[in-house]
Amino acid sequence: MNYRNKLTQLLLAAALATGLGAAFPAAAHAQGVAYPGMTITTGESICSVGATGHMGNAQYAVTAAHCFQEGRTVYDENGRVIGRYEQSYGDDATIGGLGFALIRLAAGVGVSASLGDFGIESTYTDAQVGQEVCHVGWATNWTCGRVTDVGATFFVADFVADRGDSGGIVYFPTPEGRAAFLGIVIGSLESGGVLVESANYLRDTIDAHAQGPDHFRWYVE
């Protein structure tokens, strides 16, 4: 199925419209911890983190390309500094524009691959039609559904997502009670369902377009 140009809504939210952001002055706050599914804001817009990773010694949180605001400081929902937007590729406006936004974590910020009671155990799994998947993000918190279609760089799922969920993690609950990272939320479709950029494509795109001599690697637990 061709989803090109059929995205109806990219799911970032305006921070000031939701009550986040206005309380974040330019002064530095205490550092927090970066982890999958967390809320992130620049004070102007809200997105969610897909997963965390590193290139050499540089640590990153990864979110959707359309969340990128070059050079802007990124905070968690409590106003603690996480890092700053460093690099991006794509704009997510069409399937061909799927990409990434990298948040370079600030010194002293913790990094985790945990979703609370369990962590990400694998990052190389491909989604399959009919598979149960779950999503964590700012707007809808924790929602689950099923994969309805799979493409080369994306898949579609029928869970609920809304503004502020952009970039949030999508995972498969493993039989061992852990998580297999499958991708990140991009937006909703005219035809119904939520478009998810696949984790394997996301990693390969970061490797192909991010600046730096080292390969990108996801954190797992």
Contacts in CASP RR format, 6 or more apart in sequence:
PFRMAT RR
TARGET T0000
AUTHOR 0000-0000-0000
METHOD contacts of the structure
MODEL  1
MNYRNKLTQLLLAAALATGLGAAFPAAAHAQGVAYPGMTITTGESICSVG
ATGHMGNAQYAVTAAHCFQEGRTVYDENGRVIGRYEQSYGDDATIGGLGF
ALIRLAAGVGVSASLGDFGIESTYTDAQVGQEVCHVGWATNWTCGRVTDV
GATFFVADFVADRGDSGGIVYFPTPEGRAAFLGIVIGSLESGGVLVESAN
YLRDTIDAHAQGPDHFRWYVE
1 149 0 8 1.000
1 191 0 8 1.000
3 95 0 8 1.000
3 154 0 8 1.000
3 156 0 8 1.000
3 189 0 8 1.000
3 191 0 8 1.000
3 195 0 8 1.000
4 94 0 8 1.000
4 95 0 8 1.000
4 96 0 8 1.000
5 94 0 8 1.000
6 189 0 8 1.000
6 190 0 8 1.000
6 191 0 8 1.000
7 92 0 8 1.000
7 93 0 8 1.000
7 94 0 8 1.000
7 186 0 8 1.000
7 187 0 8 1.000
7 188 0 8 1.000
7 189 0 8 1.000
7 190 0 8 1.000
7 195 0 8 1.000
8 187 0 8 1.000
8 188 0 8 1.000
8 189 0 8 1.000
8 190 0 8 1.000
9 163 0 8 1.000
9 187 0 8 1.000
9 188 0 8 1.000
10 64 0 8 1.000
10 66 0 8 1.000
10 92 0 8 1.000
10 93 0 8 1.000
10 166 0 8 1.000
10 186 0 8 1.000
10 187 0 8 1.000
11 139 0 8 1.000
11 161 0 8 1.000
11 162 0 8 1.000
11 163 0 8 1.000
11 164 0 8 1.000
11 165 0 8 1.000
11 166 0 8 1.000
11 167 0 8 1.000
11 185 0 8 1.000
11 186 0 8 1.000
11 187 0 8 1.000
11 188 0 8 1.000
12 45 0 8 1.000
12 46 0 8 1.000
12 47 0 8 1.000
12 64 0 8 1.000
12 66 0 8 1.000
12 67 0 8 1.000
12 163 0 8 1.000
12 164 0 8 1.000
12 166 0 8 1.000
13 45 0 8 1.000
13 46 0 8 1.000
13 47 0 8 1.000
13 138 0 8 1.000
13 139 0 8 1.000
13 163 0 8 1.000
13 164 0 8 1.000
14 44 0 8 1.000
14 45 0 8 1.000
14 46 0 8 1.000
15 21 0 8 1.000
15 22 0 8 1.000
15 41 0 8 1.000
15 42 0 8 1.000
15 43 0 8 1.000
15 44 0 8 1.000
15 45 0 8 1.000
15 46 0 8 1.000
16 22 0 8 1.000
16 43 0 8 1.000
16 44 0 8 1.000
18 46 0 8 1.000
20 39 0 8 1.000
20 41 0 8 1.000
20 43 0 8 1.000
20 46 0 8 1.000
20 77 0 8 1.000
21 41 0 8 1.000
21 43 0 8 1.000
21 44 0 8 1.000
21 75 0 8 1.000
21 79 0 8 1.000
22 43 0 8 1.000
23 79 0 8 1.000
24 41 0 8 1.000
24 43 0 8 1.000
24 75 0 8 1.000
24 79 0 8 1.000
28 81 0 8 1.000
29 75 0 8 1.000
29 79 0 8 1.000
29 80 0 8 1.000
29 81 0 8 1.000
30 80 0 8 1.000
30 81 0 8 1.000
31 80 0 8 1.000
31 81 0 8 1.000
31 82 0 8 1.000
31 106 0 8 1.000
31 107 0 8 1.000
31 108 0 8 1.000
31 109 0 8 1.000
31 110 0 8 1.000
32 76 0 8 1.000
32 80 0 8 1.000
32 81 0 8 1.000
32 82 0 8 1.000
32 109 0 8 1.000
32 110 0 8 1.000
33 109 0 8 1.000
33 110 0 8 1.000
33 111 0 8 1.000
33 112 0 8 1.000
34 49 0 8 1.000
34 52 0 8 1.000
34 59 0 8 1.000
34 61 0 8 1.000
34 82 0 8 1.000
34 103 0 8 1.000
34 105 0 8 1.000
34 109 0 8 1.000
34 110 0 8 1.000
34 111 0 8 1.000
34 112 0 8 1.000
35 49 0 8 1.000
35 52 0 8 1.000
35 111 0 8 1.000
35 112 0 8 1.000
35 113 0 8 1.000
35 114 0 8 1.000
35 115 0 8 1.000
36 49 0 8 1.000
36 50 0 8 1.000
36 51 0 8 1.000
36 52 0 8 1.000
36 112 0 8 1.000
36 113 0 8 1.000
36 114 0 8 1.000
36 115 0 8 1.000
36 120 0 8 1.000
36 136 0 8 1.000
36 168 0 8 1.000
36 169 0 8 1.000
36 171 0 8 1.000
36 181 0 8 1.000
37 48 0 8 1.000
37 49 0 8 1.000
37 50 0 8 1.000
37 115 0 8 1.000
37 136 0 8 1.000
37 137 0 8 1.000
37 168 0 8 1.000
37 169 0 8 1.000
38 48 0 8 1.000
38 49 0 8 1.000
38 61 0 8 1.000
38 76 0 8 1.000
38 77 0 8 1.000
39 46 0 8 1.000
39 48 0 8 1.000
39 76 0 8 1.000
39 77 0 8 1.000
39 137 0 8 1.000
39 138 0 8 1.000
39 164 0 8 1.000
40 46 0 8 1.000
40 47 0 8 1.000
40 48 0 8 1.000
40 49 0 8 1.000
40 61 0 8 1.000
40 63 0 8 1.000
40 67 0 8 1.000
40 74 0 8 1.000
40 75 0 8 1.000
40 76 0 8 1.000
40 82 0 8 1.000
40 103 0 8 1.000
41 47 0 8 1.000
41 74 0 8 1.000
41 75 0 8 1.000
41 76 0 8 1.000
41 77 0 8 1.000
41 79 0 8 1.000
42 69 0 8 1.000
42 72 0 8 1.000
42 73 0 8 1.000
42 74 0 8 1.000
42 75 0 8 1.000
42 85 0 8 1.000
43 75 0 8 1.000
44 69 0 8 1.000
44 72 0 8 1.000
45 67 0 8 1.000
45 69 0 8 1.000
46 138 0 8 1.000
46 163 0 8 1.000
46 164 0 8 1.000
47 63 0 8 1.000
47 64 0 8 1.000
47 67 0 8 1.000
47 138 0 8 1.000
47 164 0 8 1.000
47 166 0 8 1.000
47 167 0 8 1.000
47 168 0 8 1.000
48 63 0 8 1.000
48 136 0 8 1.000
48 137 0 8 1.000
48 138 0 8 1.000
48 164 0 8 1.000
48 165 0 8 1.000
48 166 0 8 1.000
48 167 0 8 1.000
48 168 0 8 1.000
48 169 0 8 1.000
48 185 0 8 1.000
49 61 0 8 1.000
49 62 0 8 1.000
49 63 0 8 1.000
49 103 0 8 1.000
49 167 0 8 1.000
49 168 0 8 1.000
49 169 0 8 1.000
50 61 0 8 1.000
50 62 0 8 1.000
50 63 0 8 1.000
50 167 0 8 1.000
50 168 0 8 1.000
50 169 0 8 1.000
50 183 0 8 1.000
50 184 0 8 1.000
51 61 0 8 1.000
51 62 0 8 1.000
51 113 0 8 1.000
51 120 0 8 1.000
51 123 0 8 1.000
51 169 0 8 1.000
51 181 0 8 1.000
51 184 0 8 1.000
51 199 0 8 1.000
51 218 0 8 1.000
51 219 0 8 1.000
52 59 0 8 1.000
52 60 0 8 1.000
52 61 0 8 1.000
52 62 0 8 1.000
52 105 0 8 1.000
52 111 0 8 1.000
52 112 0 8 1.000
52 113 0 8 1.000
52 218 0 8 1.000
52 219 0 8 1.000
53 59 0 8 1.000
53 60 0 8 1.000
53 61 0 8 1.000
53 62 0 8 1.000
53 111 0 8 1.000
53 216 0 8 1.000
53 217 0 8 1.000
53 218 0 8 1.000
53 219 0 8 1.000
54 60 0 8 1.000
54 216 0 8 1.000
54 217 0 8 1.000
54 219 0 8 1.000
55 210 0 8 1.000
55 212 0 8 1.000
55 214 0 8 1.000
55 215 0 8 1.000
55 216 0 8 1.000
55 217 0 8 1.000
56 214 0 8 1.000
56 217 0 8 1.000
58 104 0 8 1.000
58 214 0 8 1.000
59 104 0 8 1.000
59 105 0 8 1.000
59 109 0 8 1.000
59 111 0 8 1.000
60 86 0 8 1.000
60 102 0 8 1.000
60 103 0 8 1.000
60 104 0 8 1.000
60 105 0 8 1.000
60 216 0 8 1.000
61 74 0 8 1.000
61 82 0 8 1.000
61 102 0 8 1.000
61 103 0 8 1.000
61 105 0 8 1.000
61 111 0 8 1.000
62 100 0 8 1.000
62 101 0 8 1.000
62 102 0 8 1.000
62 103 0 8 1.000
62 167 0 8 1.000
62 184 0 8 1.000
62 202 0 8 1.000
62 206 0 8 1.000
63 100 0 8 1.000
63 101 0 8 1.000
63 103 0 8 1.000
63 166 0 8 1.000
63 167 0 8 1.000
63 168 0 8 1.000
63 184 0 8 1.000
64 92 0 8 1.000
64 99 0 8 1.000
64 100 0 8 1.000
64 101 0 8 1.000
64 166 0 8 1.000
64 167 0 8 1.000
64 168 0 8 1.000
64 184 0 8 1.000
64 185 0 8 1.000
64 186 0 8 1.000
64 197 0 8 1.000
65 88 0 8 1.000
65 89 0 8 1.000
65 90 0 8 1.000
65 91 0 8 1.000
65 92 0 8 1.000
65 97 0 8 1.000
65 98 0 8 1.000
65 99 0 8 1.000
65 100 0 8 1.000
65 101 0 8 1.000
66 91 0 8 1.000
66 92 0 8 1.000
66 93 0 8 1.000
66 101 0 8 1.000
66 166 0 8 1.000
66 186 0 8 1.000
67 101 0 8 1.000
67 166 0 8 1.000
67 167 0 8 1.000
68 85 0 8 1.000
68 88 0 8 1.000
68 101 0 8 1.000
69 85 0 8 1.000
70 85 0 8 1.000
70 88 0 8 1.000
71 84 0 8 1.000
71 85 0 8 1.000
71 86 0 8 1.000
72 84 0 8 1.000
72 85 0 8 1.000
73 81 0 8 1.000
73 83 0 8 1.000
73 84 0 8 1.000
74 81 0 8 1.000
74 82 0 8 1.000
74 83 0 8 1.000
74 84 0 8 1.000
74 85 0 8 1.000
74 103 0 8 1.000
75 81 0 8 1.000
75 82 0 8 1.000
76 82 0 8 1.000
77 138 0 8 1.000
81 106 0 8 1.000
81 109 0 8 1.000
82 103 0 8 1.000
82 105 0 8 1.000
82 106 0 8 1.000
82 109 0 8 1.000
83 103 0 8 1.000
83 104 0 8 1.000
83 105 0 8 1.000
83 106 0 8 1.000
83 109 0 8 1.000
84 103 0 8 1.000
84 104 0 8 1.000
84 106 0 8 1.000
85 101 0 8 1.000
85 102 0 8 1.000
85 103 0 8 1.000
85 104 0 8 1.000
86 102 0 8 1.000
86 103 0 8 1.000
86 104 0 8 1.000
87 100 0 8 1.000
87 101 0 8 1.000
87 102 0 8 1.000
87 209 0 8 1.000
87 210 0 8 1.000
87 211 0 8 1.000
88 99 0 8 1.000
88 100 0 8 1.000
88 101 0 8 1.000
88 102 0 8 1.000
89 99 0 8 1.000
89 100 0 8 1.000
89 205 0 8 1.000
89 206 0 8 1.000
89 209 0 8 1.000
89 210 0 8 1.000
90 97 0 8 1.000
90 98 0 8 1.000
90 99 0 8 1.000
90 100 0 8 1.000
91 97 0 8 1.000
92 98 0 8 1.000
92 99 0 8 1.000
92 186 0 8 1.000
92 187 0 8 1.000
92 197 0 8 1.000
95 153 0 8 1.000
95 154 0 8 1.000
96 153 0 8 1.000
98 153 0 8 1.000
98 154 0 8 1.000
98 186 0 8 1.000
98 197 0 8 1.000
98 201 0 8 1.000
98 205 0 8 1.000
99 197 0 8 1.000
99 202 0 8 1.000
99 205 0 8 1.000
99 209 0 8 1.000
100 202 0 8 1.000
100 205 0 8 1.000
100 206 0 8 1.000
100 209 0 8 1.000
100 210 0 8 1.000
102 206 0 8 1.000
102 210 0 8 1.000
105 111 0 8 1.000
111 219 0 8 1.000
112 219 0 8 1.000
112 221 0 8 1.000
113 119 0 8 1.000
113 120 0 8 1.000
113 218 0 8 1.000
113 219 0 8 1.000
113 220 0 8 1.000
113 221 0 8 1.000
114 120 0 8 1.000
114 221 0 8 1.000
115 136 0 8 1.000
115 169 0 8 1.000
115 171 0 8 1.000
115 179 0 8 1.000
118 177 0 8 1.000
118 178 0 8 1.000
118 179 0 8 1.000
119 178 0 8 1.000
119 179 0 8 1.000
119 220 0 8 1.000
119 221 0 8 1.000
120 171 0 8 1.000
120 178 0 8 1.000
120 179 0 8 1.000
120 180 0 8 1.000
120 181 0 8 1.000
120 218 0 8 1.000
120 219 0 8 1.000
120 220 0 8 1.000
120 221 0 8 1.000
121 174 0 8 1.000
121 176 0 8 1.000
121 178 0 8 1.000
121 179 0 8 1.000
121 180 0 8 1.000
121 220 0 8 1.000
121 221 0 8 1.000
122 174 0 8 1.000
122 180 0 8 1.000
122 181 0 8 1.000
122 220 0 8 1.000
123 180 0 8 1.000
123 181 0 8 1.000
123 199 0 8 1.000
123 203 0 8 1.000
123 218 0 8 1.000
123 220 0 8 1.000
124 199 0 8 1.000
124 200 0 8 1.000
125 172 0 8 1.000
125 180 0 8 1.000
125 181 0 8 1.000
125 182 0 8 1.000
125 199 0 8 1.000
126 150 0 8 1.000
126 182 0 8 1.000
126 198 0 8 1.000
126 200 0 8 1.000
127 133 0 8 1.000
127 147 0 8 1.000
127 150 0 8 1.000
127 155 0 8 1.000
127 157 0 8 1.000
127 172 0 8 1.000
127 182 0 8 1.000
127 183 0 8 1.000
127 196 0 8 1.000
127 198 0 8 1.000
128 147 0 8 1.000
128 150 0 8 1.000
129 147 0 8 1.000
129 148 0 8 1.000
129 149 0 8 1.000
129 150 0 8 1.000
130 146 0 8 1.000
130 147 0 8 1.000
130 148 0 8 1.000
131 146 0 8 1.000
131 147 0 8 1.000
131 172 0 8 1.000
132 144 0 8 1.000
132 145 0 8 1.000
132 146 0 8 1.000
132 172 0 8 1.000
132 173 0 8 1.000
133 144 0 8 1.000
133 145 0 8 1.000
133 146 0 8 1.000
133 147 0 8 1.000
133 157 0 8 1.000
133 159 0 8 1.000
133 170 0 8 1.000
133 171 0 8 1.000
133 172 0 8 1.000
133 182 0 8 1.000
133 196 0 8 1.000
134 142 0 8 1.000
134 143 0 8 1.000
134 144 0 8 1.000
134 145 0 8 1.000
134 159 0 8 1.000
134 170 0 8 1.000
134 171 0 8 1.000
134 172 0 8 1.000
134 173 0 8 1.000
135 142 0 8 1.000
135 143 0 8 1.000
135 144 0 8 1.000
135 157 0 8 1.000
135 159 0 8 1.000
135 161 0 8 1.000
135 165 0 8 1.000
135 168 0 8 1.000
135 169 0 8 1.000
135 170 0 8 1.000
135 171 0 8 1.000
135 185 0 8 1.000
135 194 0 8 1.000
136 142 0 8 1.000
136 168 0 8 1.000
136 169 0 8 1.000
137 161 0 8 1.000
137 164 0 8 1.000
137 165 0 8 1.000
137 167 0 8 1.000
137 168 0 8 1.000
137 169 0 8 1.000
137 185 0 8 1.000
138 164 0 8 1.000
138 165 0 8 1.000
139 161 0 8 1.000
139 162 0 8 1.000
139 163 0 8 1.000
139 164 0 8 1.000
139 165 0 8 1.000
140 159 0 8 1.000
140 160 0 8 1.000
140 161 0 8 1.000
140 162 0 8 1.000
140 165 0 8 1.000
143 159 0 8 1.000
143 160 0 8 1.000
143 161 0 8 1.000
144 159 0 8 1.000
144 173 0 8 1.000
145 157 0 8 1.000
145 158 0 8 1.000
145 159 0 8 1.000
146 157 0 8 1.000
146 158 0 8 1.000
147 155 0 8 1.000
147 156 0 8 1.000
147 157 0 8 1.000
148 156 0 8 1.000
148 157 0 8 1.000
148 158 0 8 1.000
148 193 0 8 1.000
149 155 0 8 1.000
149 156 0 8 1.000
150 156 0 8 1.000
151 198 0 8 1.000
152 201 0 8 1.000
153 197 0 8 1.000
153 198 0 8 1.000
153 201 0 8 1.000
154 186 0 8 1.000
154 195 0 8 1.000
154 196 0 8 1.000
154 197 0 8 1.000
154 198 0 8 1.000
154 201 0 8 1.000
155 182 0 8 1.000
155 196 0 8 1.000
155 198 0 8 1.000
156 189 0 8 1.000
156 192 0 8 1.000
156 193 0 8 1.000
156 194 0 8 1.000
156 195 0 8 1.000
156 196 0 8 1.000
157 170 0 8 1.000
157 193 0 8 1.000
157 194 0 8 1.000
157 196 0 8 1.000
158 192 0 8 1.000
158 193 0 8 1.000
158 194 0 8 1.000
159 194 0 8 1.000
160 194 0 8 1.000
161 185 0 8 1.000
161 187 0 8 1.000
161 188 0 8 1.000
161 194 0 8 1.000
165 185 0 8 1.000
166 185 0 8 1.000
166 186 0 8 1.000
166 187 0 8 1.000
167 184 0 8 1.000
167 185 0 8 1.000
167 186 0 8 1.000
168 184 0 8 1.000
168 185 0 8 1.000
169 179 0 8 1.000
169 181 0 8 1.000
169 183 0 8 1.000
169 184 0 8 1.000
170 181 0 8 1.000
170 182 0 8 1.000
170 183 0 8 1.000
170 184 0 8 1.000
170 185 0 8 1.000
170 196 0 8 1.000
171 179 0 8 1.000
171 180 0 8 1.000
171 181 0 8 1.000
171 182 0 8 1.000
171 183 0 8 1.000
172 179 0 8 1.000
172 180 0 8 1.000
172 182 0 8 1.000
173 179 0 8 1.000
174 180 0 8 1.000
178 221 0 8 1.000
181 199 0 8 1.000
181 218 0 8 1.000
182 196 0 8 1.000
182 198 0 8 1.000
182 199 0 8 1.000
183 196 0 8 1.000
183 197 0 8 1.000
183 198 0 8 1.000
183 199 0 8 1.000
183 202 0 8 1.000
184 196 0 8 1.000
184 197 0 8 1.000
184 199 0 8 1.000
184 202 0 8 1.000
185 194 0 8 1.000
185 195 0 8 1.000
185 196 0 8 1.000
186 194 0 8 1.000
186 195 0 8 1.000
186 196 0 8 1.000
186 197 0 8 1.000
187 194 0 8 1.000
187 195 0 8 1.000
188 194 0 8 1.000
188 195 0 8 1.000
189 195 0 8 1.000
199 218 0 8 1.000
203 216 0 8 1.000
203 218 0 8 1.000
206 216 0 8 1.000
207 215 0 8 1.000
207 216 0 8 1.000
210 216 0 8 1.000
END
